[in-house]
Amino acid sequence: MVELQVYAVGVRAPDKLMGLDLELGAIPGVRYKADTLHDMIFLESDGPISLEEIRSIFNKLDLQARFVGPIQPAAQVARL
């Protein structure tokens, strides 16, 4: 299991949360929780997941994803 924390300013906006739900819901084995008070998203994945894939989802929604905390080896691609 891969766990990631993503900080993205503005993710608490209803349209951003709806877009995030649509995009992340399309990826099998991915679950997430939103902490709207702190603009944080907590992601879990049953298999390996690419940081680039997550970053591109946030970019599509005009959000800048900042990965917080340790990045597990199963999360591919280096943290930027």
C-alpha positions, 0 to 999 in steps of 0.5 A, spaced: 500 500 500 502 506 498 500 512 502 501 520 500 500 526 503 498 532 498 498 539 499 494 544 494 492 551 495 485 552 493 483 544 493 477 546 498 473 549 493 467 545 491 469 545 484 476 543 485 473 537 490 468 535 485 474 535 479 478 531 484 473 526 485 472 524 478 479 524 476 481 520 482 475 515 482 477 513 475 484 510 478 482 503 480 485 502 488 485 509 489 482 512 495 483 519 498 480 523 504 480 531 503 482 536 509 479 542 507 481 546 513 488 545 511 488 544 503 491 537 504 489 530 500 491 524 503 491 518 498 492 511 499 493 506 493 493 498 493 498 498 488 504 503 485 502 509 483 506 515 479 507 521 482 507 524 475 500 521 475 498 525 481 501 531 479 498 531 472 491 530 475 492 536 480 495 540 474 489 539 470 484 542 475 489 548 476 492 546 482 499 545 484 501 539 488 506 539 493 508 532 496 508 532 504 512 527 508 516 521 506 515 518 499 515 511 499 519 507 494 512 504 491 511 511 489 514 512 482 518 518 480 522 523 484 519 528 489 520 535 486 
